[in-house]
Amino acid sequence: MLEKTRGIFLHHINYSESSIIARIYTEKFGQQSYIVSGARGKKSSLKVNLFQPLFLLDLEVYHKPGRDLQRLKEARVNVPFEQVPYDISKSTQAIFLAEVMMRSLKEEEANPDLFNFIFHAACLLDVKERGIANFHLLFLHKLTHFLGVFPKYTDESCFKYFDLVSASFKQTEPAHQQFMDVDTTNKFRELFLVDIIESEQIRLSGAQRTVLLSKLLEYYKIHMDLKEEIKSLAVLKEIMR
């Protein structure tokens, strides 16, 4: 059945001589894989440059429930990005966040709140001028709310450690090694207090940012069962240090 839906592009792999398989998070159907015929060919109207991380698209798709691979008929840019493709900090974060979402968004059904969060966050990344270095940290933190694994929060200063396994703050070090130390916990606590649009309010050194990101990804691995390494992480750390 031919359907229209908005989509957020995540990733693609080459398929046959001129086509690609695109992973897209859609408004109507959740995360789907689409064959895009001829996208790498010279005569196709669906050019591969349409399919870049976090690009916001209007789609016409042939959708059959239960299929692992759907087919895409048409795609157009919904909101044109002015900075993300050309700003190295923003484009690197877009690649990284798209990869994390590709591995985290398991459901193949509509989730309007989740879709709207990602859609508006991508728009914000494009236009935001300040606090860009912290954007991915706040995005990952806020995303956990929509994934159903939002951490338990307390503002009591005696809770000095964040336990990644129990998703809660603790007064003493957990017996295992999967927790945040005192400094990282203090910085992590700040993420609860600001909206993603206020990322410039978080003050972090390059070293603090790297440690906090590593712990956030460890949290995702525990609660979202992420088994594969995030390939774009090394480049992101280099750009954001």
Secondary structure as GFF3:
##gff-version 3
##sequence-region A 1 241
A	DSSP	beta_strand	2	15	.	.	.	ID=ss1
A	DSSP	beta_strand	19	26	.	.	.	ID=ss2
A	DSSP	beta_strand	30	36	.	.	.	ID=ss3
A	DSSP	three_ten_helix	48	50	.	.	.	ID=ss4
A	DSSP	beta_strand	56	62	.	.	.	ID=ss5
A	DSSP	beta_strand	70	79	.	.	.	ID=ss6
A	DSSP	alpha_helix	88	104	.	.	.	ID=ss7
A	DSSP	alpha_helix	112	127	.	.	.	ID=ss8
A	DSSP	three_ten_helix	132	134	.	.	.	ID=ss9
A	DSSP	alpha_helix	135	147	.	.	.	ID=ss10
A	DSSP	beta_strand	161	163	.	.	.	ID=ss11
A	DSSP	beta_strand	168	170	.	.	.	ID=ss12
A	DSSP	beta_strand	179	180	.	.	.	ID=ss13
A	DSSP	alpha_helix	182	191	.	.	.	ID=ss14
A	DSSP	three_ten_helix	196	201	.	.	.	ID=ss15
A	DSSP	alpha_helix	206	223	.	.	.	ID=ss16
A	DSSP	alpha_helix	233	240	.	.	.	ID=ss17
###
